[in-house]
Amino acid sequence: MNAADRAATARARADTYRLLGRLCLAEVDARLLAALRETAELGPTLVGADEPLLATLRAEYARLLLINVLPYESVFVDEQVMLNTEATVAVYDAYREGGYSPAGQVGAPDHVGLELAFLGHLAADEAEAEAAGDAARAARSRARQRSFLEAHLGRWAPVWATALERAAEHPFYAALAAVVRDYVLAELEAALERD
């Protein structure tokens, strides 16, 4: 694979991570709904008129991600089962080292949406490096991705996504959970094979 192909692949991965992160960070809006209806994985679950569907999705988002299946690494990996623990600090440190400063506040930096967006940030950096012919920078970005997947997102997000899938009442969130779980596991496997 040449540098242009590697850059395109990294850009596609960055876009996927960012979209998944966005879907975990906030409710679906009308513009995003239109785009999601065109996707093979999520589109078939988005049936019905926009306004009632958006209201249903808002309620389901709140029920799942704000109340029942908390999307924070610390809740899944730390013995305290609380927000803002040592696990959160480690995630924040990884963001800082990777040059990532998430916008907005969602409770804690170890939110699954922010962790997905961080990997999108790193994959975008990899794509830029590949396009610029900077092999060393691309390798550093890939190493950061692998490290973060191994130490953080890959350790807990698949379990979280399985819990989300089981708790989901609307098929959209069940499908989203399956996509997040499968994508994170595939990325972890690919990262281990690349290096």
C-alpha positions as CSV (number, residue, x, y, z in Angstrom):
1,M,0.0,0.0,0.0
2,N,1.4,3.4,-1.0
3,A,1.3,6.6,1.1
4,A,-1.8,8.0,-0.6
5,D,-3.7,4.7,0.1
6,R,-2.5,4.7,3.7
7,A,-3.6,8.3,4.1
8,A,-7.0,7.6,2.6
9,T,-7.4,4.6,4.9
10,A,-6.4,6.6,8.0
11,R,-8.8,9.4,7.0
12,A,-11.7,6.9,6.6
13,R,-10.9,5.5,10.1
14,A,-10.8,9.0,11.5
15,D,-14.2,9.7,10.1
16,T,-15.6,6.5,11.5
17,Y,-14.2,7.2,14.9
18,R,-15.5,10.7,14.9
19,L,-19.0,9.7,13.8
20,L,-19.2,7.0,16.4
21,G,-18.0,9.4,19.0
22,R,-20.6,12.0,18.0
23,L,-23.4,9.5,18.2
24,C,-22.3,8.6,21.7
25,L,-21.8,12.2,22.9
26,A,-25.2,13.6,22.0
27,E,-28.7,12.9,20.6
28,V,-29.3,12.6,16.9
29,D,-30.5,15.8,15.3
30,A,-32.4,16.2,12.0
31,R,-29.4,16.8,9.8
32,L,-27.6,13.7,11.2
33,L,-30.7,11.6,10.9
34,A,-30.8,12.3,7.2
35,A,-27.2,11.2,6.8
36,L,-27.6,8.1,9.0
37,R,-30.6,6.9,6.9
38,E,-28.1,6.4,4.1
39,T,-25.9,4.1,6.0
40,A,-26.2,0.3,5.7
41,E,-25.6,-0.4,9.4
42,L,-27.9,2.2,11.0
43,G,-30.3,3.3,8.2
44,P,-32.7,0.4,8.4
45,T,-33.3,1.1,12.1
46,L,-34.5,4.7,11.4
47,V,-38.0,4.2,10.2
48,G,-40.8,6.7,10.4
49,A,-41.4,10.4,10.2
50,D,-38.6,12.6,11.4
51,E,-40.2,14.5,14.3
52,P,-41.7,11.5,16.2
53,L,-38.5,9.5,15.5
54,L,-36.2,12.2,16.8
55,A,-38.3,12.5,19.9
56,T,-38.1,8.7,20.5
57,L,-34.4,8.7,19.9
58,R,-33.9,11.7,22.3
59,A,-35.8,9.8,25.0
60,E,-33.9,6.6,24.3
61,Y,-30.5,8.4,24.4
62,A,-31.3,9.9,27.8
63,R,-32.6,6.6,29.2
64,L,-29.5,4.7,28.0
65,L,-26.5,7.0,28.1
66,L,-27.5,9.4,30.8
67,I,-29.2,7.0,33.3
68,N,-28.7,3.2,32.7
69,V,-25.5,2.4,30.8
70,L,-23.0,5.1,31.9
71,P,-20.5,5.6,29.1
72,Y,-17.4,6.2,31.2
73,E,-14.3,4.1,31.4
74,S,-13.8,4.7,35.1
75,V,-17.2,3.1,35.8
76,F,-16.2,0.0,34.0
77,V,-12.5,-0.5,35.0
78,D,-12.0,1.2,38.3
79,E,-12.8,-0.6,41.6
80,Q,-14.5,2.6,42.9
81,V,-17.1,2.4,40.1
82,M,-17.2,6.2,40.1
83,L,-16.4,9.1,37.7
84,N,-13.1,11.0,37.8
85,T,-10.9,8.3,39.2
86,E,-7.3,7.2,38.4
87,A,-8.6,5.7,35.1
88,T,-10.0,9.2,34.1
89,V,-6.6,10.8,34.9
90,A,-4.8,8.3,32.7
91,V,-7.2,9.0,29.8
92,Y,-6.7,12.8,30.3
93,D,-2.9,12.3,30.2
94,A,-3.2,10.4,27.0
95,Y,-5.3,13.2,25.4
96,R,-2.7,15.7,26.5
97,E,0.2,13.7,25.1
98,G,-1.7,13.2,21.8
99,G,-2.4,16.9,21.4
100,Y,-6.2,16.5,21.9
101,S,-8.4,18.9,23.8
102,P,-12.0,17.9,23.7
103,A,-14.6,20.6,23.4
104,G,-17.5,20.7,25.7
105,Q,-18.2,18.9,29.0
106,V,-19.9,15.5,29.3
107,G,-19.2,14.6,32.9
108,A,-15.7,13.3,32.7
109,P,-12.9,13.0,30.0
110,D,-13.2,9.2,29.9
111,H,-16.6,9.3,28.1
112,V,-16.7,6.7,25.3
113,G,-17.6,9.4,22.8
114,L,-14.5,11.4,23.7
115,E,-12.3,8.4,23.6
116,L,-13.6,7.5,20.2
117,A,-13.1,11.1,19.0
118,F,-9.6,11.0,20.4
119,L,-8.8,8.0,18.2
120,G,-10.3,9.9,15.3
121,H,-8.0,12.8,16.1
122,L,-5.0,10.4,16.1
123,A,-6.1,8.7,12.9
124,A,-6.5,12.1,11.2
125,D,-3.0,13.0,12.3
126,E,-1.8,9.7,10.8
127,A,-3.5,10.6,7.6
128,E,-1.9,14.1,7.4
129,A,1.5,12.6,8.2
130,E,1.1,10.0,5.4
131,A,0.0,12.6,2.9
132,A,3.0,14.7,3.8
133,G,5.4,11.8,3.5
134,D,6.3,12.0,7.2
135,A,6.7,8.3,8.0
136,A,8.0,8.9,11.5
137,R,5.1,11.0,12.5
138,A,2.6,8.5,11.0
139,A,4.3,5.7,13.0
140,R,4.1,7.7,16.2
141,S,0.4,8.3,15.6
142,R,-0.2,4.6,14.9
143,A,1.7,3.7,18.1
144,R,-0.4,6.1,20.1
145,Q,-3.6,4.6,18.7
146,R,-2.5,1.1,19.5
147,S,-1.4,2.1,23.0
148,F,-4.8,3.9,23.7
149,L,-6.8,1.0,22.3
150,E,-4.8,-1.5,24.5
151,A,-4.8,0.5,27.7
152,H,-8.2,2.2,27.4
153,L,-10.9,1.9,24.8
154,G,-10.3,-1.7,23.9
155,R,-10.4,-2.8,27.5
156,W,-13.9,-1.6,28.3
157,A,-15.8,-0.2,25.3
158,P,-16.8,-3.6,24.0
159,V,-18.3,-4.6,27.4
160,W,-20.1,-1.2,27.6
161,A,-21.4,-1.6,24.1
162,T,-22.7,-5.1,24.9
163,A,-24.5,-3.7,27.9
164,L,-25.9,-0.9,25.8
165,E,-27.1,-3.3,23.1
166,R,-28.9,-5.4,25.7
167,A,-30.6,-2.4,27.4
168,A,-31.6,-0.8,24.1
169,E,-35.3,-0.7,23.4
170,H,-35.0,1.2,20.0
171,P,-33.2,-0.8,17.3
172,F,-31.0,2.2,16.4
173,Y,-29.2,2.1,19.7
174,A,-28.9,-1.7,19.6
175,A,-27.3,-1.3,16.1
176,L,-25.0,1.5,17.2
177,A,-23.8,-0.5,20.2
178,A,-23.0,-3.5,17.9
179,V,-21.1,-1.2,15.5
180,V,-19.1,0.4,18.3
181,R,-18.2,-3.0,19.8
182,D,-17.3,-4.6,16.5
183,Y,-15.4,-1.6,15.2
184,V,-13.3,-1.2,18.4
185,L,-12.5,-4.9,18.5
186,A,-11.5,-4.9,14.8
187,E,-9.4,-1.8,15.3
188,L,-7.7,-3.3,18.3
189,E,-6.9,-6.5,16.3
190,A,-5.7,-4.5,13.3
191,A,-3.4,-2.4,15.5
192,L,-1.9,-5.4,17.1
193,E,-1.3,-7.0,13.6
194,R,0.2,-3.7,12.2
195,D,3.0,-3.5,14.7
